[in-house]
Amino acid sequence: MKQLAWLLKWLLKAAIFFALFAFALNNQQDATVHFFFGTQWRTPLVLVVLTAFAAGLAVGILGMTPRWWKQRRASKAYAEMPPDSMQDSSLIMPPHHGL
């Protein structure tokens, strides 16, 4: 069973790789990205898409970093608390206010 799961995982990875590779091969025509003040960047379309994806990923990670740090600090504070004071968890994390 483990070998079947391992094989299916690798087949999925191979399928994703070949799909992305085919996408890159199909989008080799030049694209022009116009910036401010008349500057422009001419490159294959697949590089423009890859750059936009990487920029979105970086913005998402940077946007989540403060929350990750806050939760990490709260987790460390909770782990360092004496066992008798762990009953009141409201001292560590404020209540969740979601929609």
Phi, psi and omega in degrees: 000319179296322180293323178294317178296319179297317180294318179296323178297315180291325176295321177295316178298318179295320180295318178296317179299312182292328176294316178292324178295317177295322177300316180295320180292327181280349184237052181263356179292152183290142174235148179244124176255120182265124177259190180285159175060032174078006177279151180213160181231118179253121183202164175300147185301324182296327177290326176295316179295317179297320178294318178296320178296314181296321179294319177295321177297316180296317179295320178296317179294316179295327178289331181271344185303315179300321179292320178299316180297317181297316180291325178294317177298318180295321179295317178295319179296321179293321180292331182271355181287146175294151185300329182286340181262006182279357182285332180258088183282354179289345177289337185263304185243131177292159180296150181283128179245083180256179178277000000 
